Amino acid sequence: MQNMKELFYSSGIIPVIKIDDAEKADSLAGALEAGGLQVAEITFRTQAAAKSIELFATHHPSIVVGAGTVTTKIEVDTAINAGAQFIVSPGFNPEISAYCIEKKISVFPGVNNPSLIEQAMSLGLTELKFFPAEVSGGTKALKAFESVYSAVSFIPTGGIQENNLNDYLALKNVLACGGSWIVPPELIQAGNFDMITALIKSCRRTMIGFLPFVPATESHNAQDAALEIKTPSLKRTLAMLGLSGTYNSKEKSKYLALGDTIIRIAE
């Protein structure tokens, strides 16, 4: 079984997808793959959700697909039958969460206050959606939760954009951020999948933070092209590179070789 906690952390972002036409699912999945994403949440806000999940699951196995906005047992069953590998709910419904646990599928219910967090913890759930993030206190609330609920990790969703993404990802109790800004429904409907790929790449560049770096005194070879990784979280950056096979976690050097390019890692 896929370790969702590790996958989410290594991905950094989870696209929250509202798709009205299942015929566009294959092209959308291709856009996500081209952008470097390996996880997607398709919301049950349209009639095309189940079929789109099925197409992702059967045609694009490199993407771990889940179902979002799940609020009933029927939707849980429909999502599982379609091939969903995880369930996301907008709020905490103990009956739905318990049903997912019974069905042995990972579930991430939405919470935004201590009472809901503790109710979820009582079911053994320690990875939770924080929704709606910005209007529920944003990073300040998450920092407060960290001091009390040290075993709980969050997936903040709602009001997050590329310009505040790293504010959330820098927090120790944030697994990943969910959002629809990199998969706007209007771009899906228009079939503008190149733009979706560009948005994903821009977002990943913001998270990883590649910048030019050519110091003759520190580079292995002053003639080599070089990059410096500037990141608010070195641990997460290495996890992302490890997911793509670029970085060996056993490598302790602060330098990595990527073809002819020397990469220096620094916070």
Backbone as CSV, one residue per row, in Angstrom:
resi,resn,N_x,N_y,N_z,CA_x,CA_y,CA_z,C_x,C_y,C_z
1,MET,0.844,-1.206,0.000,0.000,0.000,0.000,0.878,1.254,0.000
2,GLN,0.504,2.240,-0.816,1.236,3.491,-0.917,1.219,4.222,0.425
3,ASN,2.382,4.703,0.856,2.468,5.509,2.066,2.080,6.938,1.710
4,MET,0.842,7.320,2.023,0.326,8.628,1.629,1.068,9.768,2.325
5,LYS,1.447,9.559,3.571,2.145,10.615,4.298,3.449,10.967,3.600
6,GLU,4.215,9.960,3.221,5.481,10.204,2.538,5.255,10.817,1.161
7,LEU,4.252,10.311,0.438,3.963,10.827,-0.901,3.559,12.289,-0.848
8,PHE,2.644,12.633,0.057,2.184,14.009,0.160,3.330,14.939,0.522
9,TYR,4.149,14.499,1.487,5.265,15.349,1.912,6.237,15.587,0.757
10,SER,6.541,14.529,0.017,7.489,14.644,-1.088,6.915,15.447,-2.246
11,SER,5.605,15.440,-2.415,4.965,16.182,-3.504,4.829,17.661,-3.182
12,GLY,4.524,17.979,-1.934,4.405,19.381,-1.527,3.056,19.997,-1.839
13,ILE,2.500,19.693,-3.004,1.188,20.220,-3.389,0.294,19.075,-3.868
14,ILE,-0.988,19.232,-3.594,-1.988,18.283,-4.076,-3.016,19.085,-4.876
15,PRO,-3.033,18.911,-6.194,-4.010,19.666,-6.996,-5.430,19.212,-6.691
16,VAL,-6.293,20.153,-6.394,-7.699,19.860,-6.123,-8.466,20.129,-7.415
17,ILE,-8.936,19.065,-8.032,-9.433,19.140,-9.405,-10.949,19.044,-9.472
18,LYS,-11.551,20.037,-10.103,-12.979,20.015,-10.414,-13.094,19.886,-11.930
19,ILE,-13.530,18.724,-12.391,-13.588,18.463,-13.829,-15.017,18.113,-14.219
20,ASP,-15.504,18.787,-15.250,-16.891,18.605,-15.694,-17.030,17.612,-16.836
21,ASP,-15.921,17.309,-17.506,-15.968,16.463,-18.693,-14.897,15.381,-18.574
22,ALA,-15.319,14.138,-18.348,-14.376,13.041,-18.160,-13.519,12.793,-19.392
23,GLU,-13.977,13.224,-20.547,-13.193,13.031,-21.774,-11.896,13.835,-21.737
24,LYS,-11.822,14.816,-20.843,-10.605,15.625,-20.727,-9.650,15.079,-19.659
25,ALA,-10.035,13.992,-19.006,-9.233,13.465,-17.891,-7.862,12.981,-18.342
26,ASP,-7.792,12.284,-19.484,-6.509,11.781,-19.958,-5.538,12.920,-20.247
27,SER,-6.016,13.941,-20.929,-5.159,15.083,-21.250,-4.734,15.820,-19.985
28,LEU,-5.648,15.917,-19.029,-5.317,16.578,-17.769,-4.244,15.795,-17.021
29,ALA,-4.405,14.475,-16.963,-3.402,13.644,-16.290,-2.045,13.799,-16.963
30,GLY,-2.042,13.879,-18.288,-0.798,14.098,-19.014,-0.148,15.421,-18.649
31,ALA,-0.974,16.447,-18.449,-0.451,17.759,-18.059,0.183,17.704,-16.676
32,LEU,-0.453,16.960,-15.758,0.099,16.803,-14.413,1.430,16.057,-14.462
33,GLU,1.480,14.998,-15.267,2.722,14.227,-15.401,3.833,15.081,-15.995
34,ALA,3.494,15.878,-17.009,4.494,16.734,-17.649,5.019,17.789,-16.672
35,GLY,4.159,18.184,-15.738,4.578,19.171,-14.739,5.347,18.565,-13.586
36,GLY,5.341,17.229,-13.478,6.108,16.568,-12.432,5.317,16.158,-11.211
37,LEU,3.983,16.150,-11.304,3.166,15.763,-10.166,2.833,14.274,-10.198
38,GLN,2.775,13.665,-9.030,2.462,12.244,-8.923,1.281,11.983,-8.000
39,VAL,0.504,13.013,-7.733,-0.669,12.854,-6.875,-1.732,13.840,-7.343
40,ALA,-3.005,13.453,-7.218,-4.104,14.327,-7.627,-5.353,13.991,-6.822
41,GLU,-6.127,15.006,-6.512,-7.416,14.850,-5.834,-8.511,15.337,-6.767
42,ILE,-9.413,14.451,-7.147,-10.542,14.808,-8.007,-11.782,14.893,-7.134
43,THR,-12.409,16.060,-7.123,-13.510,16.296,-6.194,-14.839,15.764,-6.725
44,PHE,-15.655,15.299,-5.794,-16.998,14.828,-6.128,-17.971,16.008,-6.173
45,ARG,-17.593,17.013,-6.943,-18.461,18.171,-7.123,-19.089,18.189,-8.512
46,THR,-18.773,17.183,-9.304,-19.370,17.082,-10.638,-19.731,15.627,-10.919
47,GLN,-20.565,15.429,-11.918,-20.969,14.083,-12.315,-19.827,13.318,-12.981
48,ALA,-18.797,14.043,-13.411,-17.685,13.406,-14.131,-16.601,12.892,-13.193
49,ALA,-16.761,13.078,-11.888,-15.695,12.753,-10.937,-15.306,11.277,-10.972
50,ALA,-16.267,10.380,-10.824,-15.964,8.951,-10.734,-15.287,8.441,-12.002
51,LYS,-15.811,8.827,-13.155,-15.218,8.379,-14.425,-13.814,8.944,-14.590
52,SER,-13.618,10.180,-14.169,-12.291,10.798,-14.278,-11.288,10.079,-13.382
53,ILE,-11.709,9.714,-12.173,-10.844,8.957,-11.272,-10.469,7.619,-11.906
54,GLU,-11.464,6.974,-12.514,-11.213,5.680,-13.161,-10.196,5.811,-14.287
55,LEU,-10.287,6.871,-15.074,-9.357,7.066,-16.184,-7.946,7.355,-15.669
56,PHE,-7.850,8.154,-14.618,-6.545,8.400,-14.004,-5.944,7.086,-13.523
57,ALA,-6.749,6.317,-12.806,-6.255,5.094,-12.170,-5.831,4.034,-13.187
58,THR,-6.563,3.933,-14.284,-6.282,2.877,-15.256,-5.261,3.279,-16.313
59,HIS,-5.274,4.530,-16.732,-4.397,4.977,-17.813,-3.128,5.672,-17.334
60,HIS,-3.119,6.126,-16.089,-1.972,6.907,-15.587,-1.573,6.411,-14.195
61,PRO,-1.052,5.204,-14.112,-0.715,4.622,-12.813,0.398,5.357,-12.074
62,SER,1.152,6.218,-12.774,2.209,6.977,-12.096,1.630,8.047,-11.177
63,ILE,0.337,8.363,-11.359,-0.325,9.357,-10.518,-1.204,8.643,-9.497
64,VAL,-0.978,8.933,-8.228,-1.839,8.407,-7.167,-3.058,9.320,-7.087
65,VAL,-4.212,8.799,-7.424,-5.412,9.624,-7.498,-6.334,9.343,-6.312
66,GLY,-6.890,10.411,-5.769,-7.828,10.297,-4.670,-9.112,11.040,-4.970
67,ALA,-10.103,10.850,-4.124,-11.404,11.508,-4.279,-11.575,12.565,-3.207
68,GLY,-12.002,13.757,-3.614,-12.217,14.848,-2.669,-13.678,15.214,-2.550
69,THR,-13.972,16.043,-1.563,-15.340,16.486,-1.272,-16.275,15.283,-1.123
70,VAL,-15.805,14.266,-0.427,-16.593,13.052,-0.197,-17.373,13.215,1.107
71,THR,-18.695,13.108,1.023,-19.539,13.379,2.192,-20.521,12.259,2.527
72,THR,-20.554,11.195,1.717,-21.488,10.096,1.981,-20.782,8.752,1.808
73,LYS,-21.364,7.712,2.391,-20.824,6.359,2.230,-20.918,5.907,0.774
74,ILE,-21.975,6.322,0.104,-22.134,5.948,-1.303,-20.980,6.513,-2.124
75,GLU,-20.601,7.760,-1.832,-19.478,8.367,-2.546,-18.174,7.659,-2.216
76,VAL,-18.010,7.220,-0.969,-16.815,6.448,-0.599,-16.743,5.186,-1.453
77,ASP,-17.836,4.442,-1.521,-17.867,3.202,-2.306,-17.628,3.479,-3.784
78,THR,-18.253,4.530,-4.296,-18.085,4.884,-5.709,-16.635,5.222,-6.005
79,ALA,-16.008,5.983,-5.107,-14.612,6.383,-5.293,-13.686,5.172,-5.275
80,ILE,-13.898,4.276,-4.320,-13.061,3.074,-4.223,-13.220,2.208,-5.469
81,ASN,-14.448,2.030,-5.900,-14.708,1.208,-7.097,-14.092,1.817,-8.350
82,ALA,-13.953,3.151,-8.350,-13.363,3.829,-9.508,-11.839,3.760,-9.496
83,GLY,-11.268,3.404,-8.344,-9.806,3.292,-8.264,-9.136,4.320,-7.386
84,ALA,-9.925,5.100,-6.639,-9.327,6.099,-5.741,-8.487,5.413,-4.668
85,GLN,-7.340,6.018,-4.350,-6.445,5.449,-3.347,-6.478,6.210,-2.024
86,PHE,-7.195,7.320,-2.001,-7.400,8.030,-0.743,-8.671,8.868,-0.846
87,ILE,-9.193,9.231,0.314,-10.438,9.990,0.407,-10.173,11.280,1.189
88,VAL,-10.723,12.383,0.692,-10.629,13.669,1.384,-12.042,14.208,1.592
89,SER,-12.330,14.624,2.825,-13.644,15.205,3.135,-13.474,16.666,3.527
90,PRO,-14.442,17.516,3.206,-14.325,18.938,3.568,-14.428,19.170,5.066
91,GLY,-15.152,18.304,5.773,-15.300,18.427,7.222,-15.081,17.087,7.887
92,PHE,-15.202,17.078,9.216,-15.019,15.822,9.939,-16.375,15.211,10.258
93,ASN,-16.673,14.122,9.577,-17.863,13.332,9.841,-17.381,11.998,10.397
94,PRO,-17.561,11.737,11.685,-17.009,10.516,12.276,-17.511,9.245,11.609
95,GLU,-18.761,9.263,11.114,-19.315,8.077,10.464,-18.593,7.784,9.153
96,ILE,-18.357,8.835,8.376,-17.656,8.662,7.097,-16.209,8.256,7.333
97,SER,-15.553,8.888,8.294,-14.159,8.554,8.585,-14.032,7.109,9.039
98,ALA,-14.929,6.690,9.924,-14.898,5.309,10.412,-15.168,4.327,9.277
99,TYR,-16.040,4.694,8.363,-16.359,3.828,7.232,-15.135,3.648,6.330
100,CYS,-14.384,4.737,6.114,-13.163,4.650,5.306,-12.132,3.756,5.986
101,ILE,-12.008,3.903,7.297,-11.082,3.060,8.052,-11.474,1.592,7.910
102,GLU,-12.777,1.338,8.000,-13.298,-0.026,7.839,-12.964,-0.575,6.453
103,LYS,-13.023,0.301,5.446,-12.751,-0.099,4.069,-11.249,-0.133,3.762
104,LYS,-10.443,0.233,4.750,-8.978,0.217,4.619,-8.476,1.149,3.523
105,ILE,-9.075,2.337,3.449,-8.598,3.358,2.519,-8.231,4.599,3.327
106,SER,-7.129,5.213,2.990,-6.671,6.403,3.713,-7.706,7.519,3.597
107,VAL,-7.978,8.162,4.718,-8.955,9.243,4.724,-8.375,10.463,5.424
108,PHE,-8.653,11.639,4.861,-8.149,12.897,5.391,-9.331,13.853,5.566
109,PRO,-9.965,13.808,6.731,-11.121,14.680,6.964,-10.689,16.111,7.250
110,GLY,-11.583,17.041,6.963,-11.290,18.446,7.202,-11.578,18.861,8.634
111,VAL,-10.642,19.618,9.213,-10.805,20.157,10.565,-10.307,21.596,10.569
112,ASN,-10.751,22.376,11.541,-10.209,23.729,11.677,-10.218,24.235,13.118
113,ASN,-10.400,23.308,14.088,-10.359,23.724,15.490,-9.970,22.539,16.369
114,PRO,-9.566,22.806,17.616,-9.086,21.736,18.492,-10.092,20.613,18.730
115,SER,-11.374,20.944,18.854,-12.370,19.909,19.121,-12.434,18.888,17.990
116,LEU,-12.416,19.373,16.751,-12.467,18.470,15.603,-11.176,17.664,15.482
117,ILE,-10.049,18.303,15.764,-8.772,17.587,15.728,-8.791,16.418,16.704
118,GLU,-9.286,16.662,17.910,-9.290,15.614,18.929,-10.277,14.504,18.597
119,GLN,-11.392,14.862,17.964,-12.336,13.825,17.539,-11.709,12.934,16.469
120,ALA,-10.973,13.546,15.549,-10.297,12.764,14.515,-9.214,11.886,15.135
121,MET,-8.482,12.441,16.083,-7.434,11.669,16.756,-8.014,10.464,17.495
122,SER,-9.243,10.601,17.997,-9.866,9.498,18.719,-10.115,8.293,17.826
123,LEU,-10.133,8.522,16.494,-10.284,7.429,15.524,-8.927,6.954,15.023
124,GLY,-7.859,7.536,15.563,-6.519,7.148,15.142,-6.007,7.905,13.940
125,LEU,-6.690,8.988,13.557,-6.282,9.777,12.396,-5.353,10.902,12.833
126,THR,-4.175,10.942,12.240,-3.192,11.973,12.614,-2.708,12.789,11.419
127,GLU,-3.246,12.521,10.226,-2.987,13.360,9.052,-4.340,13.920,8.614
128,LEU,-4.504,15.234,8.735,-5.813,15.844,8.561,-5.761,17.021,7.587
129,LYS,-6.868,17.232,6.898,-7.014,18.412,6.065,-7.353,19.603,6.961
130,PHE,-6.702,20.734,6.740,-7.008,21.959,7.476,-7.766,22.875,6.517
131,PHE,-9.080,23.001,6.754,-9.939,23.696,5.793,-11.066,24.438,6.499
132,PRO,-11.404,25.639,6.026,-10.694,26.443,5.034,-9.503,27.157,5.678
133,ALA,-8.342,26.976,5.130,-7.101,27.359,5.798,-6.999,28.849,6.120
134,GLU,-7.070,29.693,5.122,-6.814,31.117,5.345,-7.833,31.757,6.282
135,VAL,-9.106,31.447,6.121,-10.123,32.078,6.961,-10.196,31.445,8.342
136,SER,-9.473,30.324,8.533,-9.459,29.665,9.846,-8.200,29.984,10.639
137,GLY,-7.465,30.983,10.203,-6.282,31.397,10.948,-4.970,31.133,10.256
138,GLY,-5.004,30.404,9.147,-3.812,30.211,8.339,-2.625,29.644,9.104
139,THR,-1.458,30.175,8.816,-0.226,29.676,9.426,-0.183,29.922,10.930
140,LYS,-0.813,30.990,11.401,-0.829,31.261,12.845,-1.559,30.153,13.593
141,ALA,-2.678,29.726,13.046,-3.432,28.643,13.688,-2.630,27.345,13.679
142,LEU,-1.980,27.047,12.560,-1.202,25.820,12.464,-0.023,25.815,13.432
143,LYS,0.597,26.961,13.618,1.687,27.061,14.588,1.170,26.805,16.002
144,ALA,-0.020,27.302,16.284,-0.615,27.064,17.605,-0.954,25.589,17.794
145,PHE,-1.459,24.946,16.744,-1.784,23.520,16.829,-0.528,22.681,17.067
146,GLU,0.582,23.104,16.483,1.818,22.325,16.586,2.258,22.144,18.031
147,SER,2.091,23.173,18.829,2.556,23.096,20.211,1.685,22.179,21.068
148,VAL,0.452,21.940,20.629,-0.483,21.117,21.405,-0.630,19.718,20.816
149,TYR,-0.678,19.639,19.476,-0.902,18.365,18.798,0.338,18.009,17.975
150,SER,1.396,17.673,18.651,2.683,17.455,17.984,2.674,16.229,17.073
151,ALA,1.754,15.311,17.289,1.707,14.089,16.475,0.849,14.247,15.224
152,VAL,0.209,15.405,15.068,-0.724,15.608,13.961,-0.074,16.431,12.858
153,SER,-0.275,16.006,11.610,0.177,16.756,10.440,-1.045,17.212,9.650
154,PHE,-0.888,18.320,8.943,-2.025,18.931,8.259,-1.772,19.126,6.769
155,ILE,-2.879,19.131,6.032,-2.881,19.483,4.608,-3.769,20.708,4.460
156,PRO,-3.209,21.906,4.628,-4.034,23.119,4.516,-4.536,23.332,3.089
157,THR,-5.792,23.692,2.994,-6.440,23.922,1.704,-7.435,25.062,1.869
158,GLY,-7.470,25.946,0.902,-8.424,27.053,0.946,-7.719,28.386,1.107
159,GLY,-7.631,29.142,0.018,-6.989,30.454,0.070,-5.495,30.418,-0.133
160,ILE,-4.940,29.253,-0.463,-3.499,29.143,-0.672,-3.196,29.336,-2.152
161,GLN,-2.188,30.162,-2.415,-1.733,30.425,-3.772,-0.215,30.263,-3.811
162,GLU,0.358,30.429,-4.977,1.810,30.281,-5.080,2.548,31.308,-4.222
163,ASN,1.945,32.508,-4.048,2.644,33.558,-3.298,2.671,33.342,-1.792
164,ASN,1.849,32.445,-1.252,1.924,32.155,0.187,2.172,30.677,0.469
165,LEU,2.415,29.903,-0.583,2.604,28.462,-0.458,3.747,28.112,0.496
166,ASN,4.896,28.735,0.312,6.060,28.393,1.138,5.902,28.804,2.595
167,ASP,5.019,29.760,2.874,4.738,30.116,4.271,4.163,28.904,5.003
168,TYR,3.339,28.144,4.303,2.739,26.942,4.891,3.730,25.774,4.906
169,LEU,4.418,25.565,3.785,5.306,24.419,3.683,6.497,24.507,4.635
170,ALA,6.806,25.708,5.082,7.915,25.869,6.026,7.560,25.364,7.423
171,LEU,6.266,25.146,7.695,5.829,24.690,9.016,6.078,23.192,9.166
172,LYS,6.534,22.783,10.330,6.886,21.383,10.571,5.673,20.460,10.536
173,ASN,4.485,20.991,10.836,3.303,20.125,10.883,2.462,20.185,9.611
174,VAL,3.051,20.672,8.523,2.350,20.700,7.236,2.935,19.638,6.314
175,LEU,2.088,18.716,5.876,2.514,17.667,4.940,2.596,18.202,3.519
176,ALA,1.542,18.861,3.091,1.434,19.386,1.737,0.299,20.390,1.735
177,CYS,0.200,21.147,0.663,-0.903,22.103,0.525,-1.797,21.675,-0.626
178,GLY,-3.101,21.752,-0.405,-4.052,21.467,-1.464,-4.519,22.757,-2.101
179,GLY,-4.848,22.688,-3.379,-5.330,23.902,-4.023,-5.744,23.680,-5.461
180,SER,-6.593,24.572,-5.947,-7.087,24.466,-7.322,-6.448,25.495,-8.237
181,TRP,-5.564,26.344,-7.686,-5.020,27.425,-8.508,-4.128,26.905,-9.641
182,ILE,-3.565,25.708,-9.487,-2.723,25.177,-10.563,-3.525,24.331,-11.557
183,VAL,-4.787,24.069,-11.245,-5.662,23.331,-12.175,-7.000,24.065,-12.277
184,PRO,-7.006,25.315,-12.736,-8.262,26.076,-12.808,-9.287,25.377,-13.703
185,PRO,-10.535,25.249,-13.238,-11.566,24.580,-14.051,-11.723,25.185,-15.439
186,GLU,-11.531,26.503,-15.540,-11.711,27.141,-16.848,-10.627,26.698,-17.838
187,LEU,-9.416,26.433,-17.337,-8.354,25.948,-18.225,-8.617,24.507,-18.645
188,ILE,-9.148,23.712,-17.713,-9.506,22.325,-18.056,-10.590,22.328,-19.126
189,GLN,-11.611,23.139,-18.913,-12.730,23.188,-19.844,-12.284,23.673,-21.220
190,ALA,-11.336,24.627,-21.231,-10.846,25.169,-22.503,-9.824,24.257,-23.168
191,GLY,-9.391,23.213,-22.459,-8.397,22.310,-23.010,-7.005,22.910,-23.065
192,ASN,-6.752,23.907,-22.216,-5.443,24.574,-22.209,-4.517,23.845,-21.238
193,PHE,-4.115,22.664,-21.608,-3.336,21.818,-20.705,-1.871,22.247,-20.628
194,ASP,-1.374,22.904,-21.674,-0.008,23.431,-21.618,0.113,24.486,-20.520
195,MET,-0.925,25.298,-20.365,-0.899,26.324,-19.317,-0.946,25.681,-17.931
196,ILE,-1.703,24.600,-17.799,-1.755,23.895,-16.518,-0.382,23.327,-16.176
197,THR,0.292,22.745,-17.162,1.652,22.247,-16.945,2.573,23.386,-16.523
198,ALA,2.430,24.544,-17.180,3.270,25.697,-16.839,3.012,26.170,-15.413
199,LEU,1.740,26.166,-14.993,1.407,26.571,-13.631,2.011,25.608,-12.607
200,ILE,1.952,24.317,-12.919,2.522,23.316,-12.019,4.030,23.493,-11.910
201,LYS,4.692,23.681,-13.046,6.144,23.855,-13.028,6.537,25.114,-12.262
202,SER,5.777,26.173,-12.439,6.066,27.403,-11.702,5.940,27.183,-10.201
203,CYS,4.901,26.447,-9.812,4.673,26.164,-8.401,5.787,25.289,-7.830
204,ARG,6.193,24.269,-8.568,7.256,23.386,-8.095,8.582,24.141,-8.029
205,ARG,8.817,25.055,-8.971,10.029,25.867,-8.940,10.039,26.752,-7.695
206,THR,8.863,27.264,-7.337,8.760,28.079,-6.122,9.060,27.248,-4.888
207,MET,8.560,26.022,-4.846,8.789,25.161,-3.685,10.238,24.725,-3.562
208,ILE,10.837,24.316,-4.685,12.203,23.795,-4.640,13.218,24.928,-4.645
209,GLY,12.961,25.965,-5.440,13.779,27.170,-5.407,15.129,27.063,-6.077
210,PHE,15.172,26.668,-7.347,16.446,26.621,-8.045,16.884,28.019,-8.481
211,LEU,18.151,28.351,-8.195,18.709,29.636,-8.569,20.110,29.424,-9.160
212,PRO,20.584,30.348,-10.039,21.949,30.221,-10.579,22.974,30.283,-9.461
213,PHE,24.032,29.472,-9.605,25.053,29.432,-8.566,26.372,28.966,-9.175
214,VAL,27.343,29.871,-9.323,28.622,29.498,-9.918,29.780,30.099,-9.123
215,PRO,30.020,29.636,-7.886,31.152,30.137,-7.122,32.414,29.338,-7.437
216,ALA,33.425,29.975,-8.018,34.626,29.262,-8.436,35.334,28.584,-7.275
217,THR,35.203,29.118,-6.090,35.930,28.574,-4.945,35.275,27.326,-4.378
218,GLU,33.957,27.158,-4.569,33.248,26.041,-3.964,32.803,24.989,-4.968
219,SER,32.645,25.375,-6.227,32.207,24.408,-7.234,33.316,23.408,-7.503
220,HIS,32.918,22.185,-7.833,33.901,21.167,-8.168,34.721,21.595,-9.380
221,ASN,34.107,22.279,-10.276,34.779,22.739,-11.478,34.159,24.070,-11.864
222,ALA,34.951,25.112,-11.884,34.429,26.451,-12.152,33.804,26.546,-13.536
223,GLN,34.160,25.609,-14.445,33.604,25.650,-15.790,32.237,24.973,-15.859
224,ASP,31.905,24.196,-14.820,30.621,23.491,-14.830,29.470,24.459,-14.596
225,ALA,28.342,24.182,-15.242,27.122,24.898,-14.883,26.749,24.477,-13.473
226,ALA,26.148,25.367,-12.716,25.819,25.009,-11.331,24.515,25.646,-10.913
227,LEU,23.875,25.013,-9.953,22.641,25.514,-9.372,22.768,25.462,-7.866
228,GLU,22.122,26.407,-7.193,22.011,26.343,-5.748,20.540,26.215,-5.407
229,ILE,20.240,25.284,-4.535,18.867,25.100,-4.097,18.634,25.993,-2.883
230,LYS,17.797,26.994,-3.040,17.410,27.857,-1.931,16.019,27.439,-1.484
231,THR,15.878,26.996,-0.286,14.598,26.445,0.142,14.326,26.723,1.610
232,PRO,13.064,26.934,1.982,12.732,27.118,3.400,12.802,25.820,4.180
233,SER,12.838,24.693,3.480,12.888,23.395,4.155,13.799,22.460,3.374
234,LEU,15.037,22.293,3.826,15.988,21.415,3.159,15.478,19.978,3.139
235,LYS,14.863,19.541,4.243,14.362,18.175,4.346,13.331,17.899,3.259
236,ARG,12.399,18.840,3.052,11.356,18.622,2.051,11.949,18.639,0.639
237,THR,12.892,19.531,0.384,13.507,19.606,-0.935,14.183,18.291,-1.284
238,LEU,14.915,17.715,-0.335,15.580,16.441,-0.584,14.558,15.330,-0.793
239,ALA,13.426,15.402,-0.075,12.373,14.404,-0.268,11.803,14.490,-1.677
240,MET,11.617,15.728,-2.185,11.104,15.912,-3.541,12.085,15.366,-4.570
241,LEU,13.367,15.660,-4.385,14.380,15.170,-5.311,14.484,13.650,-5.244
242,GLY,14.303,13.096,-4.038,14.352,11.653,-3.880,13.216,10.964,-4.593
243,LEU,12.039,11.588,-4.603,10.872,11.002,-5.260,11.100,10.860,-6.755
244,SER,11.848,11.788,-7.338,12.110,11.746,-8.785,13.347,10.926,-9.119
245,GLY,14.032,10.403,-8.090,15.210,9.585,-8.327,16.477,10.375,-8.514
246,THR,16.420,11.706,-8.308,17.590,12.558,-8.494,18.552,12.464,-7.326
247,TYR,18.000,12.311,-6.136,18.819,12.366,-4.927,18.766,11.058,-4.162
248,ASN,19.908,10.578,-3.738,20.007,9.391,-2.899,20.046,9.836,-1.447
249,SER,19.056,9.434,-0.657,18.964,9.896,0.726,20.179,9.504,1.555
250,LYS,20.952,8.506,1.078,22.150,8.093,1.807,23.342,8.995,1.494
251,GLU,23.175,9.862,0.491,24.238,10.776,0.107,24.319,11.913,1.104
252,LYS,25.424,12.046,1.807,25.548,13.048,2.857,26.226,14.332,2.383
253,SER,26.787,14.300,1.171,27.486,15.473,0.674,26.514,16.619,0.423
254,LYS,26.983,17.850,0.575,26.134,19.009,0.274,26.117,19.287,-1.218
255,TYR,26.897,18.509,-1.993,26.899,18.648,-3.439,26.255,17.421,-4.087
256,LEU,25.488,17.665,-5.128,24.895,16.592,-5.913,25.315,16.773,-7.365
257,ALA,25.506,15.691,-8.066,25.836,15.754,-9.483,24.606,15.375,-10.283
258,LEU,24.182,16.254,-11.156,23.045,16.002,-12.037,23.524,16.212,-13.460
259,GLY,23.965,15.140,-14.108,24.592,15.283,-15.407,25.877,16.081,-15.267
260,ASP,25.988,17.135,-16.074,27.155,18.017,-15.985,26.939,19.186,-15.034
261,THR,25.820,19.160,-14.352,25.487,20.270,-13.458,25.798,19.905,-12.025
262,ILE,26.441,20.811,-11.322,26.724,20.627,-9.898,25.674,21.388,-9.102
263,ILE,25.055,20.700,-8.169,24.040,21.331,-7.335,24.557,21.421,-5.914
264,ARG,24.524,22.605,-5.359,24.883,22.813,-3.965,23.620,23.067,-3.186
265,ILE,23.476,22.388,-2.047,22.255,22.514,-1.249,22.516,23.434,-0.075
266,ALA,21.643,24.401,0.108,21.780,25.338,1.226,20.419,25.839,1.627
267,GLU,20.245,26.105,2.922,18.986,26.698,3.391,19.148,28.198,3.464
